[in-house]
Amino acid sequence: GDHTGASNTALGNLPPAAGQPGGYMLVVNAAFTTGEAYRDTIKNVCPNTYYEFSAWVRNICGVCGIDQNSSATYTPGVLPNLSYTINDVDYFTTGNIPHDNNWQKRGFIYKTGPTETQFRITIKNNAAGGGGNDWVLDDIKLATCYPNLVNSPKDTATSCSCYPLSLSDTVKSYFNNYNNFCWEKSLDGVNWLSTGVCGTKIPVLVNGLWQYVVDTTFTTVKADSGTFYRLKVGTTFPNLSNPSCSVGNSQKTFVKVFNTQCALLATKLLYFGGSIVSNT
């Protein structure tokens, strides 16, 4: 759904604005007893990876009668209060959701286990029933932050045949567990294969991001000219071989190799000077 649309119904700004695509949302008139309102199994997640699970929620009952038969006026109703669980274990509670005509994003960070590839997520109604406790749920989302990888040199690296060539990549991440890496090589800049140069680095916190630098040096041959190199990272070594669980957004470096051994040029002295200091 789109919770930013125009306001023209009793639910406020639930419908999408003109020209915007429609969608679905979950409207809940909570029961007197607490219980589940939403359950799903999240599949194809990556092991040892941090995910943010979140949803937008809104209280849609500002003044609801607790007992309309015995009171001439409405009294404030029960405020929605939700719990998020993973594999039936409570991980997060929203607290009371006030009626303020606003959508509120409520969520938490979950780290999958070393081999975990799916988990169950449940949203439960914590508040006992009564008047009120009516709420709407939209834009349920699972998200993560991937690291940035910056190659050096950025565009083209040049070398002479049979001479060493050095490459470097700086890895910066919001999370501290993208510390497994492999250098990759490509003939066309699209299809990549591991060079076999892989390892693990321990990141350090720099200006709010976890960071480390990976260097590699190899002796070039003429056949290396026209190839590309990049770094790939993952939270585990097995993740490096899974395109869905590894990060290869490194700037690719184009390698240009001159077909010569680039012998050192002869040196011709143009000027020499000196002075005496302390009789030396």
VOPAGU-2260 file (C-alpha; in pm, 1 decimal, decimal comma):
REM VOPAGU-2260
SITE   aa  ch    i         X         Y         Z
SITE  GLY   A    0       0,0       0,0       0,0
SITE  ASP   A    1      88,6     366,0       3,1
SITE  HIS   A    2      47,8     536,5     339,1
SITE  THR   A    3     132,7     880,8     200,4
SITE  GLY   A    4    -182,7     930,8      -6,8
SITE  ALA   A    5    -454,3    1194,5      14,7
SITE  SER   A    6    -683,2    1214,8     316,5
SITE  ASN   A    7   -1043,9    1158,2     217,9
SITE  THR   A    8   -1192,3     877,4     430,3
SITE  ALA   A    9   -1248,5     786,7     794,2
SITE  LEU   A   10    -908,0     612,8     789,1
SITE  GLY   A   11    -733,0     939,8     711,6
SITE  ASN   A   12    -458,6     923,2     452,0
SITE  LEU   A   13    -479,8     551,6     373,0
SITE  PRO   A   14    -579,9     564,5       4,2
SITE  PRO   A   15    -302,4     638,1    -243,7
SITE  ALA   A   16    -284,6     983,7    -391,5
SITE  ALA   A   17    -422,6    1047,5    -739,3
SITE  GLY   A   18    -202,1     887,5   -1001,7
SITE  GLN   A   19     -29,4     660,1    -751,4
SITE  PRO   A   20     -57,2     278,8    -763,6
SITE  GLY   A   21    -287,0     111,4    -512,4
SITE  GLY   A   22    -198,9    -174,1    -282,1
SITE  TYR   A   23    -298,7    -378,0      19,5
SITE  MET   A   24    -295,6    -312,6     392,7
SITE  LEU   A   25    -405,9    -498,7     703,3
SITE  VAL   A   26    -682,4    -338,5     911,0
SITE  VAL   A   27    -732,8    -498,3    1253,7
SITE  ASN   A   28   -1028,4    -471,5    1489,5
SITE  ALA   A   29    -851,7    -641,4    1780,3
SITE  ALA   A   30   -1030,0    -907,5    1981,1
SITE  PHE   A   31   -1082,1    -892,0    2356,4
SITE  THR   A   32    -802,7   -1147,0    2397,4
SITE  THR   A   33    -443,9   -1098,3    2284,1
SITE  GLY   A   34    -313,6   -1303,3    1993,4
SITE  GLU   A   35    -154,9   -1317,7    1649,5
SITE  ALA   A   36    -248,8   -1072,5    1377,3
SITE  TYR   A   37      15,4   -1158,2    1116,6
SITE  ARG   A   38     247,6   -1453,6    1053,8
SITE  ASP   A   39     479,7   -1531,0     766,4
SITE  THR   A   40     792,0   -1733,5     687,5
SITE  ILE   A   41    1074,1   -1526,8     540,9
SITE  LYS   A   42    1274,9   -1746,1     302,9
SITE  ASN   A   43    1604,6   -1714,0     114,9
SITE  VAL   A   44    1772,4   -1490,2     371,2
SITE  CYS   A   45    2150,5   -1494,7     407,7
SITE  PRO   A   46    2329,9   -1649,9     705,4
SITE  ASN   A   47    2518,4   -1429,4     952,2
SITE  THR   A   48    2352,6   -1116,5     814,2
SITE  TYR   A   49    2182,0    -824,0     988,0
SITE  TYR   A   50    1827,7    -743,6     872,9
SITE  GLU   A   51    1587,3    -470,2     972,1
SITE  PHE   A   52    1229,9    -594,6    1001,9
SITE  SER   A   53     983,0    -308,3    1011,6
SITE  ALA   A   54     622,4    -212,3     943,7
SITE  TRP   A   55     421,9     108,0     943,3
SITE  VAL   A   56     139,1     110,4    1197,4
SITE  ARG   A   57    -132,1     360,2    1281,5
SITE  ASN   A   58    -394,9     389,3    1552,3
SITE  ILE   A   59    -729,0     447,3    1375,2
SITE  CYS   A   60    -949,5     476,8    1682,1
SITE  GLY   A   61    -889,2     803,0    1864,4
SITE  VAL   A   62   -1197,6     814,1    2086,5
SITE  CYS   A   63   -1385,0     484,7    2111,3
SITE  GLY   A   64   -1654,5     395,3    2362,8
SITE  ILE   A   65   -1557,8     138,8    2624,4
SITE  ASP   A   66   -1923,6      95,3    2714,2
SITE  GLN   A   67   -2150,4     301,5    2493,4
SITE  ASN   A   68   -2464,1     166,2    2662,2
SITE  SER   A   69   -2382,8     313,3    3002,1
SITE  SER   A   70   -2225,5     642,2    2899,3
SITE  ALA   A   71   -2360,5     926,4    2695,6
SITE  THR   A   72   -2015,2    1024,3    2580,9
SITE  TYR   A   73   -1725,5     833,4    2433,7
SITE  THR   A   74   -1422,0     761,9    2648,1
SITE  PRO   A   75   -1064,2     704,2    2529,7
SITE  GLY   A   76   -1021,7     347,9    2407,9
SITE  VAL   A   77    -750,2      88,1    2443,1
SITE  LEU   A   78    -427,8     185,1    2264,5
SITE  PRO   A   79    -277,6     -68,8    2021,0
SITE  ASN   A   80      38,2    -238,6    2145,6
SITE  LEU   A   81     218,4    -492,9    1925,5
SITE  SER   A   82     497,8    -748,1    1964,2
SITE  TYR   A   83     719,7    -877,6    1683,2
SITE  THR   A   84     850,1   -1232,1    1724,5
SITE  ILE   A   85    1102,4   -1443,1    1535,0
SITE  ASN   A   86    1059,6   -1819,0    1550,2
SITE  ASP   A   87     803,3   -1754,4    1825,9
SITE  VAL   A   88    1048,7   -1565,4    2045,9
SITE  ASP   A   89     959,9   -1203,3    2127,2
SITE  TYR   A   90    1219,9    -962,2    1990,8
SITE  PHE   A   91    1050,5    -623,0    1992,0
SITE  THR   A   92     750,0    -442,7    2139,0
SITE  THR   A   93     612,6    -125,8    1983,1
SITE  GLY   A   94     474,7      13,5    2305,6
SITE  ASN   A   95     140,5     194,9    2299,1
SITE  ILE   A   96      53,1     350,3    1963,6
SITE  PRO   A   97    -112,3     689,8    2029,7
SITE  HIS   A   98    -383,6     834,1    1810,7
SITE  ASP   A   99    -210,5    1129,7    1646,4
SITE  ASN   A  100    -322,4    1091,2    1281,2
SITE  ASN   A  101      30,2     978,6    1187,1
SITE  TRP   A  102     182,4     657,1    1058,5
SITE  GLN   A  103     470,0     530,4    1269,9
SITE  LYS   A  104     747,2     301,7    1154,3
SITE  ARG   A  105     827,0      41,2    1419,1
SITE  GLY   A  106    1093,0    -225,7    1376,7
SITE  PHE   A  107    1415,0    -385,6    1499,5
SITE  ILE   A  108    1743,0    -539,8    1382,3
SITE  TYR   A  109    1781,7    -918,9    1365,2
SITE  LYS   A  110    2099,4   -1112,0    1286,8
SITE  THR   A  111    2052,7   -1451,2    1124,3
SITE  GLY   A  112    2240,1   -1753,6    1255,9
SITE  PRO   A  113    2559,3   -1898,7    1099,2
SITE  THR   A  114    2356,5   -2126,5     867,4
SITE  GLU   A  115    2006,6   -1976,6     894,4
SITE  THR   A  116    1832,0   -1921,5     558,6
SITE  GLN   A  117    1471,4   -1867,6     673,2
SITE  PHE   A  118    1274,1   -1770,2     983,5
SITE  ARG   A  119     916,6   -1717,7    1099,5
SITE  ILE   A  120     797,4   -1367,3    1178,5
SITE  THR   A  121     484,4   -1293,1    1381,1
SITE  ILE   A  122     310,6    -970,9    1481,9
SITE  LYS   A  123      98,4   -1010,5    1794,1
SITE  ASN   A  124    -163,0    -793,7    1959,9
SITE  ASN   A  125     -47,3    -728,6    2318,2
SITE  ALA   A  126    -328,5    -505,5    2435,4
SITE  ALA   A  127    -633,5    -665,3    2594,3
SITE  GLY   A  128    -957,0    -584,0    2411,5
SITE  GLY   A  129   -1225,7    -337,5    2492,2
SITE  GLY   A  130   -1315,8     -16,3    2315,8
SITE  GLY   A  131   -1048,0      95,8    2074,4
SITE  ASN   A  132    -741,6    -113,0    1990,0
SITE  ASP   A  133    -816,9     -69,1    1620,7
SITE  TRP   A  134    -512,5     -31,1    1401,9
SITE  VAL   A  135    -382,3     -64,3    1049,3
SITE  LEU   A  136     -55,6    -219,4     927,9
SITE  ASP   A  137     121,2    -145,3     599,7
SITE  ASP   A  138     457,2    -163,4     418,7
SITE  ILE   A  139     599,5    -463,8     600,5
SITE  LYS   A  140     963,3    -472,8     498,5
SITE  LEU   A  141    1284,3    -671,0     543,8
SITE  ALA   A  142    1596,0    -471,5     457,3
SITE  THR   A  143    1970,7    -467,9     509,1
SITE  CYS   A  144    2263,7    -232,9     443,8
SITE  TYR   A  145    2537,1    -341,5     203,8
SITE  PRO   A  146    2895,5    -216,0     224,2
SITE  ASN   A  147    3058,5      22,4     -20,3
SITE  LEU   A  148    3376,8     -93,2    -194,9
SITE  VAL   A  149    3615,9     153,5    -356,3
SITE  ASN   A  150    3897,0      30,3    -580,8
SITE  SER   A  151    4233,5     199,2    -620,2
SITE  PRO   A  152    4313,2     278,8    -894,5
SITE  LYS   A  153    3948,9     348,8    -974,8
SITE  ASP   A  154    3946,0     313,7   -1352,3
SITE  THR   A  155    4262,4     187,0   -1521,8
SITE  ALA   A  156    4579,6      25,6   -1391,1
SITE  THR   A  157    4880,8       6,7   -1623,0
SITE  SER   A  158    5181,2    -222,7   -1606,7
SITE  CYS   A  159    5458,4    -364,1   -1817,7
SITE  SER   A  160    5463,0    -732,4   -1898,4
SITE  CYS   A  161    5631,9    -943,3   -1628,2
SITE  TYR   A  162    5620,6    -656,6   -1377,7
SITE  PRO   A  163    5419,3    -650,4   -1052,3
SITE  LEU   A  164    5086,8    -467,3   -1042,0
SITE  SER   A  165    4928,2    -356,9    -714,3
SITE  LEU   A  166    4554,6    -312,0    -653,6
SITE  SER   A  167    4372,8    -196,7    -340,7
SITE  ASP   A  168    4011,8    -185,1    -223,6
SITE  THR   A  169    3865,4      -0,2      75,6
SITE  VAL   A  170    3559,6    -165,9     232,3
SITE  LYS   A  171    3323,3      55,7     433,7
SITE  SER   A  172    3014,2     -89,9     601,4
SITE  TYR   A  173    2746,6      -1,4     855,1
SITE  PHE   A  174    2782,0    -355,5     992,7
SITE  ASN   A  175    3106,1    -511,3    1113,7
SITE  ASN   A  176    3073,0    -863,4     971,3
SITE  TYR   A  177    3142,3    -819,1     598,7
SITE  ASN   A  178    3501,2    -924,1     665,7
SITE  ASN   A  179    3544,6   -1214,3     419,6
SITE  PHE   A  180    3674,4   -1126,4      72,9
SITE  CYS   A  181    3792,5   -1259,7    -261,9
SITE  TRP   A  182    3950,3   -1084,7    -558,3
SITE  GLU   A  183    3773,7   -1160,4    -886,5
SITE  LYS   A  184    3877,4   -1136,1   -1252,3
SITE  SER   A  185    3664,6   -1082,5   -1561,3
SITE  LEU   A  186    3731,5   -1086,5   -1935,0
SITE  ASP   A  187    3430,6    -869,5   -2017,9
SITE  GLY   A  188    3347,7    -680,3   -1696,9
SITE  VAL   A  189    3022,4    -876,3   -1661,6
SITE  ASN   A  190    3108,5   -1237,7   -1582,8
SITE  TRP   A  191    3342,2   -1286,7   -1288,5
SITE  LEU   A  192    3559,0   -1569,0   -1154,8
SITE  SER   A  193    3757,0   -1584,9    -832,5
SITE  THR   A  194    4132,1   -1537,5    -860,4
SITE  GLY   A  195    4177,2   -1761,0    -556,0
SITE  VAL   A  196    4317,7   -1467,5    -358,1
SITE  CYS   A  197    4078,0   -1468,5     -63,8
SITE  GLY   A  198    4098,0   -1400,1     307,2
SITE  THR   A  199    3953,9   -1235,1     615,8
SITE  LYS   A  200    4012,1    -888,6     758,6
SITE  ILE   A  201    3918,2    -735,6    1093,1
SITE  PRO   A  202    3745,9    -398,1    1037,2
SITE  VAL   A  203    3797,0     -92,4    1254,9
SITE  LEU   A  204    3544,3     182,1    1327,2
SITE  VAL   A  205    3621,2     499,8    1129,7
SITE  ASN   A  206    3378,1     795,2    1139,3
SITE  GLY   A  207    3083,6     570,4    1219,6
SITE  LEU   A  208    3156,5     302,0     957,3
SITE  TRP   A  209    3344,8     -27,2     988,0
SITE  GLN   A  210    3637,4     -14,5     749,9
SITE  TYR   A  211    3934,2    -215,7     624,9
SITE  VAL   A  212    4168,7    -212,7     324,7
SITE  VAL   A  213    4258,4    -513,1     108,4
SITE  ASP   A  214    4574,6    -502,7    -105,4
SITE  THR   A  215    4688,9    -749,5    -368,6
SITE  THR   A  216    4992,2    -766,9    -599,7
SITE  PHE   A  217    5045,9    -998,6    -893,7
SITE  THR   A  218    5295,0   -1022,4   -1178,7
SITE  THR   A  219    5129,7    -933,8   -1506,6
SITE  VAL   A  220    5160,2   -1104,4   -1843,9
SITE  LYS   A  221    5043,9    -976,2   -2180,1
SITE  ALA   A  222    4725,2   -1188,2   -2157,2
SITE  ASP   A  223    4617,1    -978,4   -1857,3
SITE  SER   A  224    4573,1    -674,3   -2078,3
SITE  GLY   A  225    4205,6    -590,7   -2125,2
SITE  THR   A  226    4084,9    -775,9   -1816,2
SITE  PHE   A  227    3899,2    -638,5   -1514,7
SITE  TYR   A  228    3952,9    -689,4   -1141,3
SITE  ARG   A  229    3726,0    -625,1    -844,3
SITE  LEU   A  230    3676,6    -726,8    -480,5
SITE  LYS   A  231    3380,6    -928,0    -350,8
SITE  VAL   A  232    3287,8    -946,0      18,9
SITE  GLY   A  233    3051,0   -1153,4     231,5
SITE  THR   A  234    2960,4   -1220,0     593,4
SITE  THR   A  235    3079,3   -1583,3     561,4
SITE  PHE   A  236    3303,6   -1768,1     316,0
SITE  PRO   A  237    3012,3   -1979,4     183,5
SITE  ASN   A  238    2821,1   -1655,5     117,6
SITE  LEU   A  239    3095,4   -1546,0    -122,5
SITE  SER   A  240    2983,8   -1813,2    -369,4
SITE  ASN   A  241    2616,8   -1711,3    -343,3
SITE  PRO   A  242    2532,6   -1411,4    -567,6
SITE  SER   A  243    2235,1   -1326,8    -342,9
SITE  CYS   A  244    2446,1   -1317,9     -25,7
SITE  SER   A  245    2769,2   -1156,0    -145,4
SITE  VAL   A  246    2847,5    -796,8    -235,9
SITE  GLY   A  247    3042,8    -726,0    -553,7
SITE  ASN   A  248    2960,6    -359,4    -605,2
SITE  SER   A  249    3329,4    -273,5    -609,0
SITE  GLN   A  250    3440,2     -39,7    -884,5
SITE  LYS   A  251    3601,2    -264,9   -1142,9
SITE  THR   A  252    3955,5    -176,6   -1246,1
SITE  PHE   A  253    4058,3    -215,9   -1610,1
SITE  VAL   A  254    4411,0    -356,7   -1654,0
SITE  LYS   A  255    4630,8    -247,7   -1944,4
SITE  VAL   A  256    4960,9    -431,4   -1992,4
SITE  PHE   A  257    5228,1    -311,6   -2233,5
SITE  ASN   A  258    5387,9    -589,1   -2439,2
SITE  THR   A  259    5740,3    -517,5   -2320,2
SITE  GLN   A  260    5943,3    -580,7   -2009,7
SITE  CYS   A  261    5989,1    -206,0   -1967,1
SITE  ALA   A  262    6363,2    -206,5   -1902,1
SITE  LEU   A  263    6489,3      84,7   -1695,5
SITE  LEU   A  264    6610,9     378,3   -1901,0
SITE  ALA   A  265    6976,8     480,2   -1885,1
SITE  THR   A  266    7043,9     763,0   -1641,3
SITE  LYS   A  267    7227,9    1076,8   -1752,4
SITE  LEU   A  268    7335,5    1314,8   -1477,6
SITE  LEU   A  269    7232,2    1670,4   -1561,0
SITE  TYR   A  270    7335,1    1856,4   -1245,4
SITE  PHE   A  271    7506,6    1791,1    -915,7
SITE  GLY   A  272    7572,9    2036,6    -633,3
SITE  GLY   A  273    7679,1    2043,4    -268,3
SITE  SER   A  274    7812,0    2251,8      19,0
SITE  ILE   A  275    8041,7    2211,4     322,9
SITE  VAL   A  276    7869,2    2194,3     660,9
SITE  SER   A  277    8081,1    2164,5     981,1
SITE  ASN   A  278    8389,8    2073,1     779,0
SITE  THR   A  279    8197,9    1784,6     620,5
